[in-house]
């Protein structure tokens, strides 16, 4: 690949980044509760939308959080005689890079936006550097014939004045930069300033950082060091966001709440009826302040002040029923129930009244089956990604043999079923009774490999009986002299009995 090809690839990947940034930003804002008021008529919005602009009954967040809190990569298992040591080497690198917290953020981002990325590189001491990346700053170029094979990857980021791009391919790493118009406020957080919206394309020039004497630089890993972590992609399609299907119903719920609050506002204030008189008139003045005519008061203002004028002197008034506000709340509950069903989120996470009254423990457990299966489906797609991340870590260490071992390694995950301590202890006790080894039971309990080793050492220490050890030591002191004497006698017999007695 020459410089022109690299630049064309940067522009192509960046165009795809630009194409999805707006959608990603909307999904994250809905997750955070920053939701505009949609579906209202233009007249209603003109009169009332400003009042409820900052209100949102956010159901997008629990839908994503309910799944994210059950996803955790807990370890790696490698077959072979040195498998345990190899797995521990990789897991220590995982912990040194604070990947437990990074992966928690990354998995949640995949659920909300549909994907996230992991970049692996090595420092000057061959220590792996792992970074979980946001989907609006990284894009992978896949082989058109074999979509699972990575041919290149683009990573972008910004600072106070420039935007940077690094293109990874199997042989070289190409670095570019360009000037970036400042669109952020210095008082905003650094995380906010680092986010790039839909930007212009092109204008990239080579970047040669201090310390680099060549451009491009050689890729010592020999492969594209970026991995995508998708959320349940369809065959031949893009990964899916867990909240993209919730957004329309979320907008409906917010609008119904606005209608309810407005109705409650009207119902809580006095209404007035004026008989035998028309609505008041507003004078029309010329530039000198002289009255030249009249015009009726704006009907919208009268409506806001809860005033009604009946001009006919023979008109009569009657009573009217108060607004039935429970109609709104019942509809909102139905809408939330639809969200629960469509996203396979247990009703206990969203609403407690609808369909969940007088339900025993087994019923509650059954209500979580859909969520558990969804988590398992997510880990099915995340497992190959995590296996590839660990392989890249081994390559960053310069250990190609370990990288080859990782290709068949087993990734372990937290049990997505949430059970009480009593239920879990009962299950582990029964498995122990039928012969399950202690180390496997600790895996079921959710301990990571290093913690399992620590517990096993503590268990072995407890199994040692101090008094029995002392007794054994005393027995050895008695037996050993006798054994040494017998060895001398046997040696004398072998030499023909010439040794001194």
URNOR-V142070 format. One record per run of one state. SS is the DSSP state (H for helix, E for strand, L for the rest). FROM is the first residue (numbers start at 1). TO is the last residue. Records with the same first field share a line. If there is no record, write none. Layout:
SS->FROM-TO ; FROM-TO
//
This chain:
L->1-2 ; 33-41 ; 53-59 ; 69-72 ; 78-82 ; 97-98 ; 114-114 ; 123-127 ; 134-137 ; 143-149 ; 159-161 ; 170-171 ; 180-189 ; 194-204 ; 207-216 ; 219-225 ; 231-246 ; 268-271 ; 276-280 ; 286-290 ; 297-298 ; 305-306 ; 311-325 ; 344-346 ; 351-360 ; 368-368 ; 397-399 ; 407-409 ; 414-420 ; 434-437 ; 445-448 ; 464-465 ; 495-501
H->3-32 ; 42-52 ; 60-68 ; 83-96 ; 99-113 ; 190-193 ; 247-267 ; 299-304 ; 326-343 ; 347-350 ; 361-367 ; 369-396 ; 400-406 ; 421-433 ; 438-444 ; 449-463 ; 466-494
E->73-77 ; 115-122 ; 128-133 ; 138-142 ; 150-158 ; 162-169 ; 172-179 ; 205-206 ; 217-218 ; 226-230 ; 272-275 ; 281-285 ; 291-296 ; 307-310 ; 410-413
//
